[in-house]
Amino acid sequence: MKKSNKKAQLQISFGVMFSIIIIIATLAIAGYVIVKFLSTSEDVECKIFYSDLQKKIDEAWGSDGSAAYPFSKKTPGKTEKICFGFINQSLLDSKDKAVFDALNEYSNPNSKNNLFFYPINSCGESAFAFSLKHIKSDGFFCVPVSGGEANVKIAKGTFDALVKLSKT
């Protein structure tokens, strides 16, 4: 038997190769955008929680009489606890010691942040600490997130200068 010297040729036009490259690039970019969009939603939820809480605090702070009511709001899915108070304050509940230590490790003790989302990656790649105005607390405390919501009590007496936050 004689061997044949036939070689198969595979020719792909430049247009087909260019189209394949464009399709792969489009799929890669779409995947990147979807991942970024999903991580941005956590950041937005943290900022909405902060903004809505600050609005309720401002309402209580600006009221002429006394005000006391619970505040309940949805939190990002990864959030286990929301903590209030300054890092340099004393801890009110020893159950929150591990959370306090973790937040203390990543926070500046001289910062004016007094609202913290735990774990620190619950807000995505964004900041996990915010600064609430017109509030006071007797110490550092955390509110557990249950059912995707956090509950905190907002109270202000008639002659109080600042709004007090506490566990409900």
N, C-alpha and C positions, 0 to 999 in steps of 0.2 A: 504494500500500500504506500502510496505517495502522500507525503505531507503537503498540505496546501499552505501557501504563504499569504493567505488572505488575512488581513487585519480589519477588524471592525472599526469604523470611525463614528465617533459620537460628536456631533457638532451641535452646539447650542448657540443660538444667535445672541448677540449682545443685548438685544431688547428683552429677551426672556431672562437672561442673567440679571439685568438691571431691575426688572420687575420683581424677581425673587428677593433681591436685596432690599428693595423698597418695602415689600410686604413684611419682611423680618424686622426692619427698622420700625415700621408702624406698630407692629405688635409689641415690640419692646417698649416703645414710648407709651403706648396705651397701658401696659402693665405698670409702668412706673407711675403714671398719673393716677391710676386707681389706688395703688398703695399709698401714695401721698395724700390723696383725698380722704381715705379712711383714717389715716393718722391725724389729719387736720380736724376731723369731726370730734375727736377727743379733746383737742385743744379748744375748739369752739364751745363744747359743753362746759369745760372748766371756766371759761371766760363768761359764759351766760350765767352760771351759778354765782360767780363772784359779782357780776353786775346786778343781778336780781336781788341778791342779799344786800348789797350796798344801797339799792333803792329803798328796800324795806327799812334798813337802818336809818337812812336819811329821813324817811317818813316819820319814824318814831322820834328821832332826834329833833325834828322840826315841830312836833306836836306841842300844843300848849299844856295839855293835861298829861296824865299818866297813860302809858301804853304798854300792853303786854299781850303777846300773841306768839304762836308757834310759826316757824318758817320751815316749809318742806319743799324740797326741790330735787329734781332728777340730777344724778351725777354721772360722770363717765363710767363705763362698764367695769373698768379695772379698779376703781376706787373702793377701798375697804373702809377708810376712815377719813373724816375731815376734822382738822385740828384748828383750835383757836388759841390765841395768846402769843406772846413773844417768847422766843427761844431762851431768853435769859430769865424768864419767870419761873417760879417753882411749879412743879407738877402737881395737879390736883388729885389725880387718881393713879395709883401705882400700877394699875392694869395697862396704862398707856406708856410705861417706861421704855419698852422696846421701840415703839413708834417715835417717842420723844428723842431717844438716842439716835435713831436713823435720820430723823429730820435735822437734828443738831449737827450731825456729821456733814450734811450737804448745805447747811444754811450759815449765813453770816450772823453771828450773835449781835452785831451792832445794826442790823438792818431793821427797817420799819415794817417788815412783813409780819402779819398776825393771822393769816389764813393759809393753811397748808393742806394739800391733797396728798394722801398716803395710799399706796406706795408712790414714790416720787415720779415714776414713769406713767402714772395714771392720766396725765394730761398730754400724753404723747411726747414729742420732743420739745414741747414748750415749757414755760416756767410752771413750777408746781406750787409756788408761794406768791401770795398777793397781799396788798396792804389795804385793810379796811379802815375807813375814817369814822370818827365819832363813836368809838366803842371803848369799853373797858371790860376786863375780866379779872377775876380774883387770882387767876393763875393759868397755866397751860393745861388745856383739856381737849379731848378728842370725842367726836360724835361718831358712832358706828353707822355705816351705810347698810340699810336693810331694804330689800326689795328694789334696789337701784335708787333709793332716795335717802337723803340725809335730813334730819330734823333737829332744829336748834330753836331755843326760846329767845325771843327778843323782848327786852323789858326796859322801861324808862319811867322813873317816878316823876312827879310834878316838878320837883326842885332839883332833879338830877341834871348835871351838865352833859353827861355821856350816856349812851345806851349800853346796857349790860347784856352780854350773851352768856347763855348757860345751856346745859343739857335739858332736854324736855322730859 
